[in-house]
């Protein structure tokens, strides 16, 4: 196994142990579906709110002028993913997500933003 795969194993084991199966499947399905074709950029206040978290701040700096589009994309995809879960499964997923360190949270945001 490569070093990257070895680094991901504990993360994926935690995901598999904590997040309900239906929520995991909805997350995998969303990642497979890919980004939306057209998206209205997020407002400045939405970008500012996103940047108020450690992971969000890191990504807004990384994305620069594309930040508003990327924030809108990840929020739309997160909503679409959550809509495909029961309330209980969504709560399980977001509880797990809210307890992530900034780096893995940012990696997930990056994937959702496309």
C-alpha positions in Angstrom: 0.0 0.0 0.0 1.1 3.5 -0.7 1.6 6.0 2.1 -1.5 8.0 1.1 -3.7 4.9 1.3 -2.2 4.0 4.7 -3.0 7.6 5.9 -6.6 7.3 4.8 -7.3 3.9 6.5 -8.0 5.3 10.0 -10.2 8.1 8.6 -12.2 5.6 6.5 -12.5 3.1 9.4 -13.9 5.9 11.6 -16.3 6.9 8.9 -17.5 3.3 8.5 -17.8 2.8 12.3 -19.6 6.1 13.1 -21.7 7.1 10.1 -24.9 5.2 9.5 -24.8 3.0 6.3 -27.5 4.9 4.5 -25.7 8.1 5.1 -22.4 6.6 3.9 -24.1 5.4 0.7 -25.7 8.9 0.1 -22.3 10.5 0.5 -20.6 8.0 -1.9 -23.5 8.5 -4.4 -23.1 12.3 -4.2 -19.3 12.1 -4.8 -20.0 9.8 -7.8 -22.7 12.2 -9.3 -20.2 15.0 -9.5 -20.6 18.8 -9.5 -23.7 20.6 -10.8 -23.5 22.0 -14.3 -24.6 25.5 -13.4 -24.5 27.2 -10.1 -25.2 30.8 -8.8 -22.2 32.0 -6.8 -22.7 32.3 -3.1 -23.2 35.8 -1.6 -20.4 37.6 0.1 -22.1 37.0 3.5 -22.3 33.2 2.7 -18.6 33.1 1.8 -17.8 35.1 5.0 -19.8 32.6 7.1 -18.1 29.6 5.5 -14.7 31.3 6.1 -15.5 31.6 9.8 -14.6 27.9 10.3 -10.9 26.8 10.2 -11.5 24.5 7.1 -13.6 27.2 5.4 -11.0 29.9 6.0 -8.3 27.6 4.5 -10.3 26.9 1.4 -11.5 30.5 0.8 -7.9 31.5 0.8 -7.0 28.6 -1.5 -9.9 29.3 -4.0 -9.3 33.0 -4.2 -11.7 34.7 -6.7 -13.4 31.3 -7.4 -14.5 31.1 -3.7 -18.1 32.2 -4.2 -18.7 29.6 -6.9 -17.0 26.9 -4.9 -18.9 27.7 -1.7 -22.2 27.6 -3.6 -21.2 24.3 -5.3 -20.3 22.5 -2.0 -23.4 23.8 -0.2 -25.7 22.7 -3.1 -24.1 19.3 -3.2 -24.2 18.9 0.6 -27.9 19.8 0.5 -28.5 17.3 -2.3 -26.6 14.6 -0.3 -28.5 15.4 2.9 -31.8 15.3 1.0 -31.1 11.7 0.2 -30.8 10.7 3.8 -33.3 10.2 6.6 -33.2 12.9 9.3 -31.5 10.4 11.7 -28.9 9.4 9.1 -28.2 13.1 8.3 -27.8 13.9 12.0 -25.3 11.0 12.3 -23.3 12.1 9.2 -23.2 15.8 10.3 -22.3 15.0 13.9 -19.4 12.9 12.6 -18.4 15.7 10.2 -18.6 18.4 12.8 -16.0 16.6 14.9 -13.4 16.3 12.1 -10.2 18.2 12.3 -9.9 21.1 9.8 -7.7 19.2 7.2 -10.0 16.2 6.6 -13.1 18.5 6.7 -11.4 20.7 4.0 -10.6 17.6 1.9 -14.3 16.7 1.9 -15.3 20.2 1.1 -12.8 20.2 -1.7 -14.4 17.1 -3.2 -17.9 18.5 -2.9 -16.9 21.8 -4.5 -15.6 19.9 -7.5 
